[in-house]
Structure formats: C-alpha cells, structure tokens
Amino acid sequence: MLATLLDSAMTCAVQTQLPAGTGTTTLEFKINFVRPMTVATGHLVCTAKIIHSGSRRKTVIGTVRLRLNFKMI
C-alpha cells in the first residue's frame, strides 16, 4: 500500500509539469522503509518533489510520514 501511495504522489508531481492530456509511466522505483506501518500507525502524510526535470525523464523524491509527529515510515 505504501509503494502505491508513493508512486501515485510522485506521478501527480510529474503531471503538474506535463501538457494536458499527456500520459506518464514509472520507469524505476526504489523504496526504503524506516519503520513498520500497522493498524495503530494512524494518519499519514505523503509528499513528492521533482528534483530533476529533463525533457524526457523526471526524477522525483517522495516521503511518507506520520501526521502526528512527521516521523518517516
């Protein structure tokens, strides 16, 4: 679930720089988990930021944090 959340957030960040009607796909994806997510984890905040924007490829970094204390998941 976290991987899908991150991929969606990063795709949305990329879409903000594309012309309307243009599609995109994920070419590569790497994720590091810092702590487990359980039923008791609570609400999460997911952010994504474009760190490189080329003409054909964009590099994006995304994070998922706990809403309560902003610790990374």
mmCIF file of the N, C-alpha and C atoms, coordinates in Angstrom:
data_MODEL
# 
_entry.id   MODEL 
# 
loop_
_atom_site.group_PDB 
_atom_site.id 
_atom_site.type_symbol 
_atom_site.label_atom_id 
_atom_site.label_alt_id 
_atom_site.label_comp_id 
_atom_site.label_asym_id 
_atom_site.label_entity_id 
_atom_site.label_seq_id 
_atom_site.pdbx_PDB_ins_code 
_atom_site.Cartn_x 
_atom_site.Cartn_y 
_atom_site.Cartn_z 
_atom_site.occupancy 
_atom_site.B_iso_or_equiv 
_atom_site.pdbx_formal_charge 
_atom_site.auth_seq_id 
_atom_site.auth_comp_id 
_atom_site.auth_asym_id 
_atom_site.auth_atom_id 
_atom_site.pdbx_PDB_model_num 
ATOM 1   N N  . MET A 1 1  ? 0.809  -1.179 0.000   1.00 0.00 ? 1  MET A N  1 
ATOM 2   C CA . MET A 1 1  ? 0.000  0.000  0.000   1.00 0.00 ? 1  MET A CA 1 
ATOM 3   C C  . MET A 1 1  ? 0.868  1.264  0.000   1.00 0.00 ? 1  MET A C  1 
ATOM 4   N N  . LEU A 1 2  ? 1.941  1.283  0.787   1.00 0.00 ? 2  LEU A N  1 
ATOM 5   C CA . LEU A 1 2  ? 2.799  2.471  0.825   1.00 0.00 ? 2  LEU A CA 1 
ATOM 6   C C  . LEU A 1 2  ? 3.465  2.726  -0.520  1.00 0.00 ? 2  LEU A C  1 
ATOM 7   N N  . ALA A 1 3  ? 3.867  1.679  -1.198  1.00 0.00 ? 3  ALA A N  1 
ATOM 8   C CA . ALA A 1 3  ? 4.504  1.850  -2.505  1.00 0.00 ? 3  ALA A CA 1 
ATOM 9   C C  . ALA A 1 3  ? 3.526  2.474  -3.500  1.00 0.00 ? 3  ALA A C  1 
ATOM 10  N N  . THR A 1 4  ? 2.286  2.045  -3.476  1.00 0.00 ? 4  THR A N  1 
ATOM 11  C CA . THR A 1 4  ? 1.265  2.612  -4.368  1.00 0.00 ? 4  THR A CA 1 
ATOM 12  C C  . THR A 1 4  ? 1.003  4.069  -4.025  1.00 0.00 ? 4  THR A C  1 
ATOM 13  N N  . LEU A 1 5  ? 0.940  4.380  -2.743  1.00 0.00 ? 5  LEU A N  1 
ATOM 14  C CA . LEU A 1 5  ? 0.742  5.763  -2.304  1.00 0.00 ? 5  LEU A CA 1 
ATOM 15  C C  . LEU A 1 5  ? 1.870  6.656  -2.792  1.00 0.00 ? 5  LEU A C  1 
ATOM 16  N N  . LEU A 1 6  ? 3.103  6.209  -2.607  1.00 0.00 ? 6  LEU A N  1 
ATOM 17  C CA . LEU A 1 6  ? 4.258  6.981  -3.062  1.00 0.00 ? 6  LEU A CA 1 
ATOM 18  C C  . LEU A 1 6  ? 4.285  7.140  -4.577  1.00 0.00 ? 6  LEU A C  1 
ATOM 19  N N  . ASP A 1 7  ? 4.049  6.067  -5.296  1.00 0.00 ? 7  ASP A N  1 
ATOM 20  C CA . ASP A 1 7  ? 4.057  6.126  -6.758  1.00 0.00 ? 7  ASP A CA 1 
ATOM 21  C C  . ASP A 1 7  ? 2.992  7.097  -7.267  1.00 0.00 ? 7  ASP A C  1 
ATOM 22  N N  . SER A 1 8  ? 1.831  7.065  -6.657  1.00 0.00 ? 8  SER A N  1 
ATOM 23  C CA . SER A 1 8  ? 0.746  7.974  -7.064  1.00 0.00 ? 8  SER A CA 1 
ATOM 24  C C  . SER A 1 8  ? 1.109  9.432  -6.798  1.00 0.00 ? 8  SER A C  1 
ATOM 25  N N  . ALA A 1 9  ? 1.678  9.707  -5.626  1.00 0.00 ? 9  ALA A N  1 
ATOM 26  C CA . ALA A 1 9  ? 2.062  11.080 -5.294  1.00 0.00 ? 9  ALA A CA 1 
ATOM 27  C C  . ALA A 1 9  ? 3.153  11.589 -6.227  1.00 0.00 ? 9  ALA A C  1 
ATOM 28  N N  . MET A 1 10 ? 4.131  10.742 -6.525  1.00 0.00 ? 10 MET A N  1 
ATOM 29  C CA . MET A 1 10 ? 5.214  11.169 -7.403  1.00 0.00 ? 10 MET A CA 1 
ATOM 30  C C  . MET A 1 10 ? 4.726  11.351 -8.840  1.00 0.00 ? 10 MET A C  1 
ATOM 31  N N  . THR A 1 11 ? 3.802  10.516 -9.276  1.00 0.00 ? 11 THR A N  1 
ATOM 32  C CA . THR A 1 11 ? 3.212  10.676 -10.611 1.00 0.00 ? 11 THR A CA 1 
ATOM 33  C C  . THR A 1 11 ? 2.434  11.980 -10.691 1.00 0.00 ? 11 THR A C  1 
ATOM 34  N N  . CYS A 1 12 ? 1.705  12.319 -9.653  1.00 0.00 ? 12 CYS A N  1 
ATOM 35  C CA . CYS A 1 12 ? 0.968  13.590 -9.624  1.00 0.00 ? 12 CYS A CA 1 
ATOM 36  C C  . CYS A 1 12 ? 1.924  14.777 -9.724  1.00 0.00 ? 12 CYS A C  1 
ATOM 37  N N  . ALA A 1 13 ? 3.073  14.690 -9.048  1.00 0.00 ? 13 ALA A N  1 
ATOM 38  C CA . ALA A 1 13 ? 4.065  15.767 -9.139  1.00 0.00 ? 13 ALA A CA 1 
ATOM 39  C C  . ALA A 1 13 ? 4.554  15.929 -10.573 1.00 0.00 ? 13 ALA A C  1 
ATOM 40  N N  . VAL A 1 14 ? 4.826  14.818 -11.245 1.00 0.00 ? 14 VAL A N  1 
ATOM 41  C CA . VAL A 1 14 ? 5.271  14.868 -12.644 1.00 0.00 ? 14 VAL A CA 1 
ATOM 42  C C  . VAL A 1 14 ? 4.178  15.445 -13.539 1.00 0.00 ? 14 VAL A C  1 
ATOM 43  N N  . GLN A 1 15 ? 2.933  15.049 -13.308 1.00 0.00 ? 15 GLN A N  1 
ATOM 44  C CA . GLN A 1 15 ? 1.817  15.520 -14.145 1.00 0.00 ? 15 GLN A CA 1 
ATOM 45  C C  . GLN A 1 15 ? 1.673  17.040 -14.102 1.00 0.00 ? 15 GLN A C  1 
ATOM 46  N N  . THR A 1 16 ? 2.102  17.671 -13.010 1.00 0.00 ? 16 THR A N  1 
ATOM 47  C CA . THR A 1 16 ? 1.996  19.132 -12.927 1.00 0.00 ? 16 THR A CA 1 
ATOM 48  C C  . THR A 1 16 ? 2.891  19.832 -13.940 1.00 0.00 ? 16 THR A C  1 
ATOM 49  N N  . GLN A 1 17 ? 3.880  19.127 -14.485 1.00 0.00 ? 17 GLN A N  1 
ATOM 50  C CA . GLN A 1 17 ? 4.798  19.734 -15.455 1.00 0.00 ? 17 GLN A CA 1 
ATOM 51  C C  . GLN A 1 17 ? 4.558  19.275 -16.889 1.00 0.00 ? 17 GLN A C  1 
ATOM 52  N N  . LEU A 1 18 ? 3.523  18.496 -17.111 1.00 0.00 ? 18 LEU A N  1 
ATOM 53  C CA . LEU A 1 18 ? 3.230  17.991 -18.452 1.00 0.00 ? 18 LEU A CA 1 
ATOM 54  C C  . LEU A 1 18 ? 2.027  18.711 -19.043 1.00 0.00 ? 18 LEU A C  1 
ATOM 55  N N  . PRO A 1 19 ? 1.985  18.803 -20.368 1.00 0.00 ? 19 PRO A N  1 
ATOM 56  C CA . PRO A 1 19 ? 0.807  19.391 -21.015 1.00 0.00 ? 19 PRO A CA 1 
ATOM 57  C C  . PRO A 1 19 ? -0.436 18.544 -20.746 1.00 0.00 ? 19 PRO A C  1 
ATOM 58  N N  . ALA A 1 20 ? -1.590 19.179 -20.759 1.00 0.00 ? 20 ALA A N  1 
ATOM 59  C CA . ALA A 1 20 ? -2.858 18.469 -20.544 1.00 0.00 ? 20 ALA A CA 1 
ATOM 60  C C  . ALA A 1 20 ? -2.994 17.331 -21.548 1.00 0.00 ? 20 ALA A C  1 
ATOM 61  N N  . GLY A 1 21 ? -3.451 16.190 -21.067 1.00 0.00 ? 21 GLY A N  1 
ATOM 62  C CA . GLY A 1 21 ? -3.663 15.036 -21.932 1.00 0.00 ? 21 GLY A CA 1 
ATOM 63  C C  . GLY A 1 21 ? -2.438 14.171 -22.155 1.00 0.00 ? 21 GLY A C  1 
ATOM 64  N N  . THR A 1 22 ? -1.295 14.554 -21.591 1.00 0.00 ? 22 THR A N  1 
ATOM 65  C CA . THR A 1 22 ? -0.066 13.782 -21.746 1.00 0.00 ? 22 THR A CA 1 
ATOM 66  C C  . THR A 1 22 ? -0.004 12.698 -20.679 1.00 0.00 ? 22 THR A C  1 
ATOM 67  N N  . GLY A 1 23 ? 0.361  11.497 -21.074 1.00 0.00 ? 23 GLY A N  1 
ATOM 68  C CA . GLY A 1 23 ? 0.476  10.394 -20.135 1.00 0.00 ? 23 GLY A CA 1 
ATOM 69  C C  . GLY A 1 23 ? 1.890  10.260 -19.599 1.00 0.00 ? 23 GLY A C  1 
ATOM 70  N N  . THR A 1 24 ? 2.027  9.464  -18.563 1.00 0.00 ? 24 THR A N  1 
ATOM 71  C CA . THR A 1 24 ? 3.333  9.211  -17.960 1.00 0.00 ? 24 THR A CA 1 
ATOM 72  C C  . THR A 1 24 ? 3.352  7.793  -17.400 1.00 0.00 ? 24 THR A C  1 
ATOM 73  N N  . THR A 1 25 ? 4.542  7.276  -17.178 1.00 0.00 ? 25 THR A N  1 
ATOM 74  C CA . THR A 1 25 ? 4.677  5.959  -16.554 1.00 0.00 ? 25 THR A CA 1 
ATOM 75  C C  . THR A 1 25 ? 5.902  5.960  -15.659 1.00 0.00 ? 25 THR A C  1 
ATOM 76  N N  . THR A 1 26 ? 5.926  5.089  -14.687 1.00 0.00 ? 26 THR A N  1 
ATOM 77  C CA . THR A 1 26 ? 7.071  4.951  -13.791 1.00 0.00 ? 26 THR A CA 1 
ATOM 78  C C  . THR A 1 26 ? 8.111  4.065  -14.460 1.00 0.00 ? 26 THR A C  1 
ATOM 79  N N  . LEU A 1 27 ? 9.345  4.575  -14.586 1.00 0.00 ? 27 LEU A N  1 
ATOM 80  C CA . LEU A 1 27 ? 10.423 3.800  -15.202 1.00 0.00 ? 27 LEU A CA 1 
ATOM 81  C C  . LEU A 1 27 ? 11.195 2.981  -14.178 1.00 0.00 ? 27 LEU A C  1 
ATOM 82  N N  . GLU A 1 28 ? 11.382 3.541  -12.995 1.00 0.00 ? 28 GLU A N  1 
ATOM 83  C CA . GLU A 1 28 ? 12.156 2.873  -11.959 1.00 0.00 ? 28 GLU A CA 1 
ATOM 84  C C  . GLU A 1 28 ? 11.633 3.342  -10.614 1.00 0.00 ? 28 GLU A C  1 
ATOM 85  N N  . PHE A 1 29 ? 11.692 2.442  -9.629  1.00 0.00 ? 29 PHE A N  1 
ATOM 86  C CA . PHE A 1 29 ? 11.114 2.756  -8.325  1.00 0.00 ? 29 PHE A CA 1 
ATOM 87  C C  . PHE A 1 29 ? 11.917 2.054  -7.242  1.00 0.00 ? 29 PHE A C  1 
ATOM 88  N N  . LYS A 1 30 ? 12.392 2.804  -6.265  1.00 0.00 ? 30 LYS A N  1 
ATOM 89  C CA . LYS A 1 30 ? 13.120 2.227  -5.127  1.00 0.00 ? 30 LYS A CA 1 
ATOM 90  C C  . LYS A 1 30 ? 12.525 2.800  -3.861  1.00 0.00 ? 30 LYS A C  1 
ATOM 91  N N  . ILE A 1 31 ? 12.343 1.953  -2.861  1.00 0.00 ? 31 ILE A N  1 
ATOM 92  C CA . ILE A 1 31 ? 11.738 2.409  -1.620  1.00 0.00 ? 31 ILE A CA 1 
ATOM 93  C C  . ILE A 1 31 ? 12.530 1.851  -0.439  1.00 0.00 ? 31 ILE A C  1 
ATOM 94  N N  . ASN A 1 32 ? 12.726 2.675  0.574   1.00 0.00 ? 32 ASN A N  1 
ATOM 95  C CA . ASN A 1 32 ? 13.361 2.259  1.827   1.00 0.00 ? 32 ASN A CA 1 
ATOM 96  C C  . ASN A 1 32 ? 12.362 2.481  2.949   1.00 0.00 ? 32 ASN A C  1 
ATOM 97  N N  . PHE A 1 33 ? 12.111 1.438  3.719   1.00 0.00 ? 33 PHE A N  1 
ATOM 98  C CA . PHE A 1 33 ? 11.216 1.544  4.861   1.00 0.00 ? 33 PHE A CA 1 
ATOM 99  C C  . PHE A 1 33 ? 12.048 1.799  6.114   1.00 0.00 ? 33 PHE A C  1 
ATOM 100 N N  . VAL A 1 34 ? 11.630 2.769  6.913   1.00 0.00 ? 34 VAL A N  1 
ATOM 101 C CA . VAL A 1 34 ? 12.351 3.128  8.124   1.00 0.00 ? 34 VAL A CA 1 
ATOM 102 C C  . VAL A 1 34 ? 11.725 2.461  9.344   1.00 0.00 ? 34 VAL A C  1 
ATOM 103 N N  . ARG A 1 35 ? 10.402 2.341  9.330   1.00 0.00 ? 35 ARG A N  1 
ATOM 104 C CA . ARG A 1 35 ? 9.690  1.686  10.428  1.00 0.00 ? 35 ARG A CA 1 
ATOM 105 C C  . ARG A 1 35 ? 8.445  1.019  9.880   1.00 0.00 ? 35 ARG A C  1 
ATOM 106 N N  . PRO A 1 36 ? 7.890  0.052  10.609  1.00 0.00 ? 36 PRO A N  1 
ATOM 107 C CA . PRO A 1 36 ? 6.713  -0.658 10.115  1.00 0.00 ? 36 PRO A CA 1 
ATOM 108 C C  . PRO A 1 36 ? 5.454  0.198  10.192  1.00 0.00 ? 36 PRO A C  1 
ATOM 109 N N  . MET A 1 37 ? 4.504  -0.124 9.334   1.00 0.00 ? 37 MET A N  1 
ATOM 110 C CA . MET A 1 37 ? 3.189  0.502  9.383   1.00 0.00 ? 37 MET A CA 1 
ATOM 111 C C  . MET A 1 37 ? 2.214  -0.559 9.892   1.00 0.00 ? 37 MET A C  1 
ATOM 112 N N  . THR A 1 38 ? 1.462  -0.220 10.922  1.00 0.00 ? 38 THR A N  1 
ATOM 113 C CA . THR A 1 38 ? 0.494  -1.140 11.495  1.00 0.00 ? 38 THR A CA 1 
ATOM 114 C C  . THR A 1 38 ? -0.874 -0.472 11.538  1.00 0.00 ? 38 THR A C  1 
ATOM 115 N N  . VAL A 1 39 ? -1.851 -1.192 12.039  1.00 0.00 ? 39 VAL A N  1 
ATOM 116 C CA . VAL A 1 39 ? -3.193 -0.633 12.198  1.00 0.00 ? 39 VAL A CA 1 
ATOM 117 C C  . VAL A 1 39 ? -3.156 0.583  13.126  1.00 0.00 ? 39 VAL A C  1 
ATOM 118 N N  . ALA A 1 40 ? -2.251 0.584  14.088  1.00 0.00 ? 40 ALA A N  1 
ATOM 119 C CA . ALA A 1 40 ? -2.163 1.674  15.063  1.00 0.00 ? 40 ALA A CA 1 
ATOM 120 C C  . ALA A 1 40 ? -1.334 2.864  14.574  1.00 0.00 ? 40 ALA A C  1 
ATOM 121 N N  . THR A 1 41 ? -0.806 2.800  13.371  1.00 0.00 ? 41 THR A N  1 
ATOM 122 C CA . THR A 1 41 ? 0.059  3.860  12.860  1.00 0.00 ? 41 THR A CA 1 
ATOM 123 C C  . THR A 1 41 ? -0.648 5.212  12.790  1.00 0.00 ? 41 THR A C  1 
ATOM 124 N N  . GLY A 1 42 ? -1.887 5.227  12.395  1.00 0.00 ? 42 GLY A N  1 
ATOM 125 C CA . GLY A 1 42 ? -2.624 6.487  12.292  1.00 0.00 ? 42 GLY A CA 1 
ATOM 126 C C  . GLY A 1 42 ? -2.541 7.090  10.908  1.00 0.00 ? 42 GLY A C  1 
ATOM 127 N N  . HIS A 1 43 ? -2.898 8.358  10.817  1.00 0.00 ? 43 HIS A N  1 
ATOM 128 C CA . HIS A 1 43 ? -2.939 9.067  9.536   1.00 0.00 ? 43 HIS A CA 1 
ATOM 129 C C  . HIS A 1 43 ? -1.527 9.340  9.021   1.00 0.00 ? 43 HIS A C  1 
ATOM 130 N N  . LEU A 1 44 ? -1.406 9.321  7.708   1.00 0.00 ? 44 LEU A N  1 
ATOM 131 C CA . LEU A 1 44 ? -0.128 9.536  7.047   1.00 0.00 ? 44 LEU A CA 1 
ATOM 132 C C  . LEU A 1 44 ? -0.176 10.781 6.170   1.00 0.00 ? 44 LEU A C  1 
ATOM 133 N N  . VAL A 1 45 ? 0.994  11.359 5.930   1.00 0.00 ? 45 VAL A N  1 
ATOM 134 C CA . VAL A 1 45 ? 1.143  12.483 5.005   1.00 0.00 ? 45 VAL A CA 1 
ATOM 135 C C  . VAL A 1 45 ? 2.164  12.054 3.965   1.00 0.00 ? 45 VAL A C  1 
ATOM 136 N N  . CYS A 1 46 ? 1.802  12.157 2.702   1.00 0.00 ? 46 CYS A N  1 
ATOM 137 C CA . CYS A 1 46 ? 2.694  11.767 1.610   1.00 0.00 ? 46 CYS A CA 1 
ATOM 138 C C  . CYS A 1 46 ? 3.027  13.012 0.787   1.00 0.00 ? 46 CYS A C  1 
ATOM 139 N N  . THR A 1 47 ? 4.319  13.226 0.528   1.00 0.00 ? 47 THR A N  1 
ATOM 140 C CA . THR A 1 47 ? 4.741  14.369 -0.279  1.00 0.00 ? 47 THR A CA 1 
ATOM 141 C C  . THR A 1 47 ? 5.655  13.885 -1.401  1.00 0.00 ? 47 THR A C  1 
ATOM 142 N N  . ALA A 1 48 ? 5.702  14.650 -2.467  1.00 0.00 ? 48 ALA A N  1 
ATOM 143 C CA . ALA A 1 48 ? 6.574  14.332 -3.601  1.00 0.00 ? 48 ALA A CA 1 
ATOM 144 C C  . ALA A 1 48 ? 7.147  15.624 -4.159  1.00 0.00 ? 48 ALA A C  1 
ATOM 145 N N  . LYS A 1 49 ? 8.404  15.565 -4.569  1.00 0.00 ? 49 LYS A N  1 
ATOM 146 C CA . LYS A 1 49 ? 9.085  16.747 -5.100  1.00 0.00 ? 49 LYS A CA 1 
ATOM 147 C C  . LYS A 1 49 ? 9.947  16.339 -6.284  1.00 0.00 ? 49 LYS A C  1 
ATOM 148 N N  . ILE A 1 50 ? 9.843  17.072 -7.362  1.00 0.00 ? 50 ILE A N  1 
ATOM 149 C CA . ILE A 1 50 ? 10.676 16.837 -8.542  1.00 0.00 ? 50 ILE A CA 1 
ATOM 150 C C  . ILE A 1 50 ? 12.053 17.420 -8.261  1.00 0.00 ? 50 ILE A C  1 
ATOM 151 N N  . ILE A 1 51 ? 13.090 16.579 -8.369  1.00 0.00 ? 51 ILE A N  1 
ATOM 152 C CA . ILE A 1 51 ? 14.444 17.064 -8.106  1.00 0.00 ? 51 ILE A CA 1 
ATOM 153 C C  . ILE A 1 51 ? 15.273 17.211 -9.383  1.00 0.00 ? 51 ILE A C  1 
ATOM 154 N N  . HIS A 1 52 ? 14.785 16.641 -10.482 1.00 0.00 ? 52 HIS A N  1 
ATOM 155 C CA . HIS A 1 52 ? 15.413 16.839 -11.791 1.00 0.00 ? 52 HIS A CA 1 
ATOM 156 C C  . HIS A 1 52 ? 14.328 16.747 -12.852 1.00 0.00 ? 52 HIS A C  1 
ATOM 157 N N  . SER A 1 53 ? 14.316 17.733 -13.732 1.00 0.00 ? 53 SER A N  1 
ATOM 158 C CA . SER A 1 53 ? 13.294 17.748 -14.775 1.00 0.00 ? 53 SER A CA 1 
ATOM 159 C C  . SER A 1 53 ? 13.950 17.865 -16.143 1.00 0.00 ? 53 SER A C  1 
ATOM 160 N N  . GLY A 1 54 ? 14.158 16.720 -16.786 1.00 0.00 ? 54 GLY A N  1 
ATOM 161 C CA . GLY A 1 54 ? 14.704 16.705 -18.131 1.00 0.00 ? 54 GLY A CA 1 
ATOM 162 C C  . GLY A 1 54 ? 13.581 16.779 -19.158 1.00 0.00 ? 54 GLY A C  1 
ATOM 163 N N  . SER A 1 55 ? 13.948 16.757 -20.427 1.00 0.00 ? 55 SER A N  1 
ATOM 164 C CA . SER A 1 55 ? 12.931 16.861 -21.476 1.00 0.00 ? 55 SER A CA 1 
ATOM 165 C C  . SER A 1 55 ? 12.120 15.573 -21.624 1.00 0.00 ? 55 SER A C  1 
ATOM 166 N N  . ARG A 1 56 ? 12.709 14.425 -21.264 1.00 0.00 ? 56 ARG A N  1 
ATOM 167 C CA . ARG A 1 56 ? 12.010 13.148 -21.405 1.00 0.00 ? 56 ARG A CA 1 
ATOM 168 C C  . ARG A 1 56 ? 11.837 12.392 -20.090 1.00 0.00 ? 56 ARG A C  1 
ATOM 169 N N  . ARG A 1 57 ? 12.667 12.696 -19.107 1.00 0.00 ? 57 ARG A N  1 
ATOM 170 C CA . ARG A 1 57 ? 12.601 11.993 -17.818 1.00 0.00 ? 57 ARG A CA 1 
ATOM 171 C C  . ARG A 1 57 ? 12.644 12.993 -16.674 1.00 0.00 ? 57 ARG A C  1 
ATOM 172 N N  . LYS A 1 58 ? 11.967 12.632 -15.609 1.00 0.00 ? 58 LYS A N  1 
ATOM 173 C CA . LYS A 1 58 ? 11.956 13.458 -14.410 1.00 0.00 ? 58 LYS A CA 1 
ATOM 174 C C  . LYS A 1 58 ? 12.324 12.571 -13.228 1.00 0.00 ? 58 LYS A C  1 
ATOM 175 N N  . THR A 1 59 ? 13.082 13.115 -12.294 1.00 0.00 ? 59 THR A N  1 
ATOM 176 C CA . THR A 1 59 ? 13.454 12.391 -11.088 1.00 0.00 ? 59 THR A CA 1 
ATOM 177 C C  . THR A 1 59 ? 12.690 13.009 -9.923  1.00 0.00 ? 59 THR A C  1 
ATOM 178 N N  . VAL A 1 60 ? 12.023 12.155 -9.168  1.00 0.00 ? 60 VAL A N  1 
ATOM 179 C CA . VAL A 1 60 ? 11.151 12.629 -8.095  1.00 0.00 ? 60 VAL A CA 1 
ATOM 180 C C  . VAL A 1 60 ? 11.519 11.916 -6.802  1.00 0.00 ? 60 VAL A C  1 
ATOM 181 N N  . ILE A 1 61 ? 11.468 12.639 -5.689  1.00 0.00 ? 61 ILE A N  1 
ATOM 182 C CA . ILE A 1 61 ? 11.660 12.036 -4.379  1.00 0.00 ? 61 ILE A CA 1 
ATOM 183 C C  . ILE A 1 61 ? 10.350 12.156 -3.615  1.00 0.00 ? 61 ILE A C  1 
ATOM 184 N N  . GLY A 1 62 ? 9.970  11.087 -2.956  1.00 0.00 ? 62 GLY A N  1 
ATOM 185 C CA . GLY A 1 62 ? 8.720  11.091 -2.197  1.00 0.00 ? 62 GLY A CA 1 
ATOM 186 C C  . GLY A 1 62 ? 8.945  10.583 -0.786  1.00 0.00 ? 62 GLY A C  1 
ATOM 187 N N  . THR A 1 63 ? 8.143  11.066 0.143   1.00 0.00 ? 63 THR A N  1 
ATOM 188 C CA . THR A 1 63 ? 8.229  10.597 1.526   1.00 0.00 ? 63 THR A CA 1 
ATOM 189 C C  . THR A 1 63 ? 6.831  10.341 2.072   1.00 0.00 ? 63 THR A C  1 
ATOM 190 N N  . VAL A 1 64 ? 6.760  9.384  2.977   1.00 0.00 ? 64 VAL A N  1 
ATOM 191 C CA . VAL A 1 64 ? 5.530  9.134  3.729   1.00 0.00 ? 64 VAL A CA 1 
ATOM 192 C C  . VAL A 1 64 ? 5.887  9.312  5.189   1.00 0.00 ? 64 VAL A C  1 
ATOM 193 N N  . ARG A 1 65 ? 5.138  10.171 5.859   1.00 0.00 ? 65 ARG A N  1 
ATOM 194 C CA . ARG A 1 65 ? 5.401  10.472 7.270   1.00 0.00 ? 65 ARG A CA 1 
ATOM 195 C C  . ARG A 1 65 ? 4.125  10.307 8.085   1.00 0.00 ? 65 ARG A C  1 
ATOM 196 N N  . LEU A 1 66 ? 4.325  10.115 9.365   1.00 0.00 ? 66 LEU A N  1 
ATOM 197 C CA . LEU A 1 66 ? 3.185  10.090 10.283  1.00 0.00 ? 66 LEU A CA 1 
ATOM 198 C C  . LEU A 1 66 ? 2.660  11.508 10.438  1.00 0.00 ? 66 LEU A C  1 
ATOM 199 N N  . ARG A 1 67 ? 1.346  11.673 10.375  1.00 0.00 ? 67 ARG A N  1 
ATOM 200 C CA . ARG A 1 67 ? 0.779  13.008 10.525  1.00 0.00 ? 67 ARG A CA 1 
ATOM 201 C C  . ARG A 1 67 ? 0.978  13.545 11.944  1.00 0.00 ? 67 ARG A C  1 
ATOM 202 N N  . LEU A 1 68 ? 0.989  12.664 12.909  1.00 0.00 ? 68 LEU A N  1 
ATOM 203 C CA . LEU A 1 68 ? 1.097  13.062 14.307  1.00 0.00 ? 68 LEU A CA 1 
ATOM 204 C C  . LEU A 1 68 ? 2.414  13.745 14.639  1.00 0.00 ? 68 LEU A C  1 
ATOM 205 N N  . ASN A 1 69 ? 3.548  13.172 14.192  1.00 0.00 ? 69 ASN A N  1 
ATOM 206 C CA . ASN A 1 69 ? 4.849  13.724 14.572  1.00 0.00 ? 69 ASN A CA 1 
ATOM 207 C C  . ASN A 1 69 ? 5.818  13.869 13.385  1.00 0.00 ? 69 ASN A C  1 
ATOM 208 N N  . PHE A 1 70 ? 5.354  13.633 12.191  1.00 0.00 ? 70 PHE A N  1 
ATOM 209 C CA . PHE A 1 70 ? 6.122  13.760 10.949  1.00 0.00 ? 70 PHE A CA 1 
ATOM 210 C C  . PHE A 1 70 ? 7.341  12.841 10.867  1.00 0.00 ? 70 PHE A C  1 
ATOM 211 N N  . LYS A 1 71 ? 7.359  11.763 11.660  1.00 0.00 ? 71 LYS A N  1 
ATOM 212 C CA . LYS A 1 71 ? 8.427  10.771 11.519  1.00 0.00 ? 71 LYS A CA 1 
ATOM 213 C C  . LYS A 1 71 ? 8.200  9.977  10.241  1.00 0.00 ? 71 LYS A C  1 
ATOM 214 N N  . MET A 1 72 ? 9.293  9.628  9.580   1.00 0.00 ? 72 MET A N  1 
ATOM 215 C CA . MET A 1 72 ? 9.191  8.838  8.349   1.00 0.00 ? 72 MET A CA 1 
ATOM 216 C C  . MET A 1 72 ? 8.725  7.421  8.630   1.00 0.00 ? 72 MET A C  1 
ATOM 217 N N  . ILE A 1 73 ? 7.997  6.874  7.668   1.00 0.00 ? 73 ILE A N  1 
ATOM 218 C CA . ILE A 1 73 ? 7.580  5.474  7.736   1.00 0.00 ? 73 ILE A CA 1 
ATOM 219 C C  . ILE A 1 73 ? 8.613  4.653  6.992   1.00 0.00 ? 73 ILE A C  1 
# 
